[in-house]
Amino acid sequence: MEITVRPAQLTDATYAAPLIIDAIGEIANRLTGEDELQAILTELEVLFKRTDNRHSYKNTYVAEIAGEVAGIMVVYGGDQAPTLDNNLEKWLTAKGATIQSIEVEARTDEFYIDTICTAQQFRGQGVGTVLLKYADIVAKEKGYHKVSLSVEKPKERARHLYEKMGFVFSEPWTIIGEEFDHMVKEV
């Protein structure tokens, strides 16, 4: 079983949106300004198809097994985050959503893994490992020397994978009032 990774395409929106929700949970409500699942999915698809925000297809990579979407990864440079998030805040304001400022999630010298998720039916088959290795390649191509991510404290299985892949705890981080551990890896 071969796992391949490719840049996302516009047509991946319907596969990516549920995986983003699976990975970030209630944060998706805040990023879309919606509370109902179908509305969140619809708005994530809108954001995915745009080019100017963190969850754009331009920042997303898709892992496939036998032509099926097996997982996704959303990545961007920490130095790009202020622009991406400012665009997101403008979009939310224009649609009349209640927003608070979107917190910075990475240092400016880091290539940040914002979202990574394996589809349920492909879990335990190495998809996450392949995506994490791919992040290193993209980071180097874009001139970054560090890859980072933030993991929720209770997600021990994910943390174990990240540590196995060379990530080390860097500092505590708060995102939308939740405590995360910021982890960094030199590439």
N, C-alpha and C positions, 0 to 999 in steps of 0.2 A: 504494500500500500504506500504509494508515493504522495507526499504532501508538497504541493507547490504554492508559492506565494506570488501574487501579482498586485499591481496598483488597482484600487477600486475603480469601478466604472459607474456611471449614472444609474445603470440598470440594477446595480447591487443594493439600491436603497431599501427595498422591501426585505432583504435579508439582513442588512446591517442594523436597521432601526431596533428590532427586537433584541439583538445581541448587545447593542449599546445599553438598552434598558436593563438587560440581565446583568451587565457589568457594573453600572453606576447607580442602579436603583432609583431612589427618590431624587437624586441629583438631576435626573432627566426631567422631572416636573419643573424644577427651577430653570433649567436651560431652555425649556420650551414655553414656559408660562402657562402650562396646562396641568390639570389634575386627573382627568379621565384617561384611562389607558389608550383607547383608540385615538384620542386627540393628541396624546404624547407621541404615539407612533407616527401619526400623520405629520406632525410638526418636525419630528426628527428626520423624516424623509425629506421635508422641505429644506432643512438645514443641510442634510447630506448632499443634496443636489446643488446647493450654492457653493461658491468658491471662497467665501470670505470669513469663515468661522472655523472653530476647532473641530467640529464634526463633519466637515466637508469631505466629499469623496477624494478631494485632492490631498488630504492628510490621512487617508485610510488605505490599508492594505488588506487583502483578502487571502485567506488560506483555503485551498481547495483539495478535496480528495475525490478522485474519480468524477471531476466536473461539478461536484456539489460544494457549496459554501460550508466550510468546516469551522471557520473562525474569522475574526476580524481584529485589526489593531489600528488605533488612531494615534498618530504621532505628529509632533511638531517641535520646532525649536523654542526653548524658553524665551528667547529674544523675540519671537513672533507672537507670543501669547497676548501681550497687551493690545496689539492691533486686532487679532482674531476676536478677543473678548470684547473690545470696544465695539466692533461690528455686531457682535451678538447682542450686546446691550442696546444698541440703536434699533436692531430688529425687534427686540422685545418691547421697547418703548413704542415703536411705530404700531405694533399690534395691540397696544393698550394693556400689556401684561404688567403685573406688579413685579418689579425686580429690585434686587439689591445689587450692589456691586459684585461682580464675579471675581472671586479670589484668584490670585496668582498661584499656580500649582508647581512651578519649577523655577530654578535659577536661570538667569539669562544665558549661561554657558552650557546648559544641558539640553540634550535632545530628549524630549519628554514623551513617555508612553502614557497617554491620557487614558486610553481605554484598550483593554485586551479581553477577548472573550472567545471561548470555544463553544460551538453549538453542542447542545446536550448529547446528541447521538454520537458525537465524535470525541467526547471527553475521555481522557486516559490513553489517547493514541498518539501523543506527542505534538499535537497542533500548537499548544502554547509554547513549547520549547522551540519549535521551528520559527514561530513568529518573533519570539524574543531574539533569536539569532539573527533574524532578518533585520530587526531594529538596529543591531550593531552595524550591519552593512550599510544601511541607509544613513545612519548617523555619520559614519566615516565619509561616505560620498558627499554629504552636505557640510563636512568640515568640523563636526563636533567631536570632542574627545571624551565626553561623558554622556551616558544614557541614564535617565532617571525614571522613577515611577513612585506612586504613593499607594500603599496598601493599607486597607482597614485592619485595625488591630486583631479582630476576631478571625480573619481569613488566614489561618495557619497553613493550610495546604498550599495556597498561593504563595505565601511568604517562603515556604520551604523550596518551592520551585525557583523563586527569584534568587534565593541564597545559593542554590545549586548552580544557577546560571551566572554567579559572580557578583550579584548585587549585595551591597552592604548597607546597613542602617546608617543614615546620614544625620537626620534630625527629626523631631516630631513636627507634624504639620496639621493644621486644622483646615478642613474644607467644609463649608456650610455647617459649621458647628460640630462636625464629627472629627474625632481624632484619627489621624493616619500616621504611619511611619513612612517617611520619605527615604527611599533607597536609591543609591547611586552605584554605577559601575563605570570604570574607566575602559575606553575602547581604543 
